[in-house]
Amino acid sequence: FEKAKIRVGQFKMPMSLEQLTSSNNIDFIERSILDSYISAKERGAQVYGEPTPGFTYALALSNGNKATEVTTGSEQDNRVDNKDVLGRFTVNLAEIMGNKEMVLHGGLALAKGDIPFGSGFGNARTESRGATYFTAPTLAVSNGADKAIDRTRIGVEGIIAQGPFKLQGQYLKSNFDFTTLTRGYDVDINTWYAEALWTITGETHASRYKAGAFGGIKPNKNFDPDTFSGGAWEVGARYS
């Protein structure tokens, strides 16, 4: 039922346009810095769909741990419930207007939950994983203290695409609220990126957009290695 589908198991949580686009189809070799602070593949349940043309929604309950962890997504600390409630809503104004050559996409994502001390911040690296630019602080708490970090994340995303040209950006505010032995903290980590792309062989971005995310580019002409012709060629730049 296109207006209300159900998904249960281990899957990508509905939080980020860039993450919901497969690694085969993302615009650059690596995802942006913003990707370090969103929920990717986790265990949970989700209801999602397209209520009317141009609109999508997704609501999910997640176990709160990334599936790539050593614990394969299981909970490690029984002092917090570790669950996340997530939601993502998108609109494509071009589809509503009946324009199949254009994408005018806007999206909002929300995530709320708690995580145990020792997780959540992590050590953040640059996109190419070359340099660590943020090291998580060591947090000291007494045995009787609340060991939970309340985490709230709000993300917005936008796309303007016409023919072979595309502008895309995302912004994410991650808030961490917790108390240590000495004081309470209410801190934010803000991440964003903006990018511009041009498919110089003429393939359109609207043709690969569906249900609030992008699929792969289909070349107008297959690549011929003998004549070194054909294929889809693209140039782009991103600032994170």
N, C-alpha and C positions, 0 to 999 in steps of 0.2 A: 504494500500500500504506500504509494509515493509520498503521501502527506504525513505518514507516521510509521517509520520503520523502527525495528528494535535490533540492537546489536549487543551481544553479551560475550565476554571473553577478554582477550588481550588485543588491544587495538590503539590507534592513535586518538588521543583525546581531542575534543573540539575546542581548540584554543588559538591556533595560529595558522594563517594562510600559508606561510612559508613551510611549516612542518607538515601540513595536510597535502602539500604538493610533494609527490614522490621524489626521492633523491635522484631518480633517473631524469626528472623533468625540471629541476630547479634551475634558476637562471645562471648561477655561478657554481664553481666547483664545490664550495663549502657554503653552508647556511650562515646567516649573519650572527653577530654577537647576541642579538635578542634571543636566539634559539636556545641559549644556555639557561634561560629562566622560565621556559614554558614546559608544560606537561607533554611528553611525547607518547610512546607506547606504554600503556599501563593496563592493569586489570580492572574491569568494571562493567557497567551496564549503561546503555545509551538509548534514547529515543530521538529520532531526527527525521527530517524530511523537507519537502518543498510544498508549503501550503498553497501557494499560488505562484505563477511564473514570475521569476525575478527575485523571489524571497527564499531563504533557507534558514533553518534553525536546528540546533542540536543541544540537548540537555543530557548530562552524564554524571554518574557517581563513580568515583575512582578510588582504588585502594591507596593512592597517594604516593606510591613508589615506582620509579622507572623500572621497566622490565629488564633493562640491561644491567641492573645491579647484581651483585654476587648472589643475593638472596632471591633472585628471579621474581622480584616484585612482592615478596612476602613482608609482613610487618615484623619489626625488630624490637619494638618498645611498647609494652602493654600499658604504659602510663599515659599515652595519648591514643586517640582513635585513628589518627593518621589519614582519615578520609578527606577527599576533595569533592566539592560540588562544582561543576563546570557548565558553562553555557556559551554558545556562539550564535550570533545572528547576523545575516548578511543580506544585502539588497543590491541588485544590478539594475540601475535605472535604464540602461540601454535596452535590456531585455524587456522591461516593462513598456518601453516606447516602441518596441518592435524593430530595433536597429541591430541587425546581426553582424555588422562590421565593426562594432564598437563595444567596449566594456567600460561601464561607469559603476565601479564596485565600492561599496562601503561596508565595513564590518565592525562589530563590537564583541569582545570576549570578556568573560568574567570567570574567576576561579576563587573559591574560598575554602579554607581548611586549616588544619594544624599539622605540624611536623615536629618530631623530637629534636632536642638539642643535638648538635653534631651533624645536622643535615640542613638542607635548604639553601645555605649560602654557597657552599662549595668553593673551590678554587677556579676562578674563571680565566680562560685563555683566549688569545686572539683567534680570529676565524680560521687561520691556517695552523692553529695549535702550536705556534712557535714561541710565544712568550706568555707567561702568567702575569696578568695585570691586576689581579685581585686575589688576596689570600684570606680565607675565612678567619675571623677572630676566634680565640679560644674562650669559651663561655664557662664560667664556674658557677655552679648552683649547689645548694645544700640538698641532702637526701629528701627532705620534706617539702621542698619547693616544687612548684609546677614546672615540669620538664618540657612543656609545650611551647612552641613558637607559633603564634597565630599568623598565617600567611594569606594575604589578599592580593590578587593580581587582576589588573584591568588593562585590556589591550584594545587598540583601535587600528584599523587597516584600511588602505585605499588603493584603488587602481584606476588609472585613466589610460585606455588603450584604443588606438584608431589604426586599423590596418596593421602594418608591420612595426608601429611605434608603441612603446609602453612606458608609462611612469608608474612606479609602485613604491609604497612605503608602509611601515608599521611602527607603532610606538607601544611600549609596555611599561607599566608602573608596577613594581613588585614591592609590597609593604610587608615588613616583618615586625611583629609586636611581641615582646617577651620581657621577662624579668630575671635578673641575676641576683647574686648575693648582695650587691651594693645598690642597684638601681633598676628602674624600668627603661626600656628602649622602645622607640617607635621610629623605625628607619626605612628609607626607601632606596631602591635601586631602579634607576630609569635607563632604559635601553631603547634604541630606535635605529632604523636604517631608511635610506631613500636611494632609489635606483632608477636608471633610464636605460632602455634597450631599443635596438633597431635591428630587425631581421632584414638584412640587406638583400636576401634572395626573394623577399616579398611575401613570405608566409605570414598569415595574420594571427594575432594573439586571441582574437575573439573565437576563432575556430577551435581552440584548445581549452577554452574556458567552459566549465560545466559545474553546476551545483556549488558555487562558491569557491572553487579551486581550479588549478590548471593541470591539464594532462600534457602529453608530449607534443612537440612540433612535428607535423608530418611534412616532409619535404615536397615541394612542387615537382621536383625531379630527383630521382634517386642518384646517389653519388656514384660516379664511374671512376675507379682508381686508375684505369688505363689512360683516360684523357684528363684526369683530375678536374672533372666538371660535375655539376649538379650538387645535390646535398643542400641542407639548410645551413646558412651561415649567419651568425649574429654577432654584433658588437654591443658592449654595454659597460656601464660604470656604476659602482655602488659606494655609498659612504655610510659607515656604521658608527 
